[in-house]
């Protein structure tokens, strides 16, 4: 007879639960900011790499191009991002954060830092560092595979 798996002891389940908790904390902390975690990730990546194309951006933030495209469309509608023609290839569009997008990021920067602190709050400072290090190794190990 098949037995039930203890999901509380499986990394996949725990990672999914941790993601749910992280998204809930983000939503609560930034409820009035009109931004989602995915929108923040894309806007933040664009701030660090102005003039990047959509495919490269999608790889950088680990989203599929279709998802990143729809999120970019919403950021454009808010006036936070613009698509500009690539001078080297007019068919290709480059993405740039607008001054309004920079202001939006500046307004939420401390809130985003607080989100990270709240996510890790149950852990000691040493555990927090170790946890982030191990998650990073896990992600990098699977990206290399």
C-alpha positions as CSV (number, residue, x, y, z in Angstrom):
1,X,0.0,0.0,0.0
2,X,1.3,3.5,-0.9
3,X,2.0,5.8,2.0
4,X,1.5,9.5,2.2
5,X,4.7,11.7,1.9
6,X,5.4,14.1,4.8
7,X,5.4,17.3,2.8
8,X,6.8,19.2,5.7
9,X,10.0,17.3,5.2
10,X,10.3,17.9,1.4
11,X,12.3,20.8,0.0
12,X,9.9,21.4,-2.9
13,X,7.0,22.0,-0.5
14,X,9.0,24.1,1.9
15,X,10.4,26.3,-0.9
16,X,6.8,26.8,-2.3
17,X,5.5,27.7,1.2
18,X,8.5,30.1,1.8
19,X,7.6,31.8,-1.6
20,X,4.0,32.1,-0.5
21,X,5.1,33.7,2.7
22,X,7.5,36.0,1.0
23,X,4.8,37.2,-1.5
24,X,2.3,37.8,1.3
25,X,4.8,39.8,3.3
26,X,5.7,41.9,0.2
27,X,2.0,42.5,-0.6
28,X,1.3,43.6,3.0
29,X,4.3,45.8,3.3
30,X,3.8,47.4,-0.1
31,X,-0.1,47.4,-0.3
32,X,-0.3,51.1,-1.1
33,X,2.6,51.1,-3.6
34,X,0.8,49.6,-6.6
35,X,3.6,47.2,-7.4
36,X,4.0,43.4,-7.4
37,X,7.1,41.4,-6.6
38,X,7.5,40.5,-10.3
39,X,7.1,44.2,-11.3
40,X,9.7,45.2,-8.7
41,X,12.2,42.6,-9.9
42,X,11.9,43.8,-13.5
43,X,12.0,47.5,-12.6
44,X,15.0,46.9,-10.3
45,X,16.8,44.9,-13.0
46,X,16.2,47.7,-15.5
47,X,17.5,50.3,-13.2
48,X,20.8,48.3,-13.0
49,X,20.9,47.6,-16.7
50,X,19.3,50.5,-18.6
51,X,18.9,49.9,-22.3
52,X,18.7,46.1,-22.0
53,X,16.5,44.2,-24.5
54,X,13.4,42.2,-23.3
55,X,14.9,38.7,-23.9
56,X,18.1,39.6,-21.9
57,X,16.0,41.1,-19.2
58,X,13.9,37.9,-19.0
59,X,17.0,35.8,-18.5
60,X,18.4,38.2,-15.9
61,X,15.3,38.0,-13.7
62,X,14.6,34.3,-14.5
63,X,11.1,34.8,-16.1
64,X,9.9,33.6,-19.4
65,X,9.8,36.3,-22.2
66,X,6.0,36.2,-22.4
67,X,5.6,36.9,-18.6
68,X,8.2,39.6,-18.6
69,X,6.6,41.1,-21.7
70,X,3.2,41.4,-20.0
71,X,4.8,42.8,-16.9
72,X,6.7,45.4,-19.0
73,X,3.4,46.3,-20.6
74,X,1.9,47.1,-17.2
75,X,5.0,49.0,-16.2
76,X,4.7,51.0,-19.4
77,X,1.1,51.8,-18.7
78,X,2.1,53.2,-15.3
79,X,4.7,55.4,-17.0
80,X,7.6,53.7,-15.3
81,X,9.2,52.1,-18.3
82,X,9.6,53.0,-22.0
83,X,10.7,50.9,-25.0
84,X,13.1,52.7,-27.3
85,X,14.3,51.5,-30.7
86,X,17.9,50.1,-30.7
87,X,20.0,52.5,-32.9
88,X,21.9,49.4,-34.2
89,X,18.7,47.5,-35.0
90,X,15.5,49.5,-35.3
91,X,13.4,46.3,-35.0
92,X,14.8,45.6,-31.5
93,X,13.4,47.5,-28.5
94,X,15.5,48.5,-25.6
95,X,14.0,49.1,-22.1
96,X,14.6,52.1,-19.9
97,X,13.2,53.1,-16.6
98,X,11.6,56.6,-16.7
99,X,12.1,59.3,-14.1
100,X,8.7,58.3,-12.7
101,X,9.9,54.7,-12.4
102,X,13.0,55.8,-10.6
103,X,10.9,57.8,-8.2
104,X,8.6,54.8,-7.6
105,X,11.6,52.6,-6.8
106,X,13.1,55.3,-4.5
107,X,9.7,55.5,-2.6
108,X,9.6,51.7,-1.9
109,X,13.3,50.9,-1.4
110,X,13.1,50.9,2.4
111,X,9.9,48.9,2.3
112,X,11.5,46.3,0.1
113,X,14.4,46.1,2.6
114,X,11.9,45.6,5.4
115,X,10.3,42.8,3.5
116,X,13.6,41.0,3.3
117,X,14.1,41.5,7.0
118,X,10.6,40.2,7.8
119,X,11.1,37.1,5.6
120,X,14.2,36.2,7.5
121,X,13.1,37.3,11.0
122,X,12.5,33.8,12.4
123,X,16.3,33.1,11.9
124,X,19.3,34.3,13.8
125,X,21.7,36.6,11.9
126,X,24.1,33.7,11.3
127,X,21.2,31.4,10.1
128,X,20.0,34.2,7.8
129,X,23.4,34.5,6.2
130,X,23.7,30.7,5.9
131,X,20.1,30.3,4.5
132,X,20.7,32.9,1.8
133,X,24.1,31.3,1.0
134,X,22.5,27.9,0.6
135,X,19.6,29.1,-1.4
136,X,22.0,30.9,-3.7
137,X,24.1,27.7,-4.1
138,X,20.9,25.7,-4.8
139,X,19.8,28.1,-7.5
140,X,23.3,28.4,-9.1
141,X,23.7,24.6,-9.0
142,X,20.5,24.0,-11.0
143,X,21.2,26.9,-13.4
144,X,24.5,25.3,-14.3
145,X,22.9,21.9,-14.9
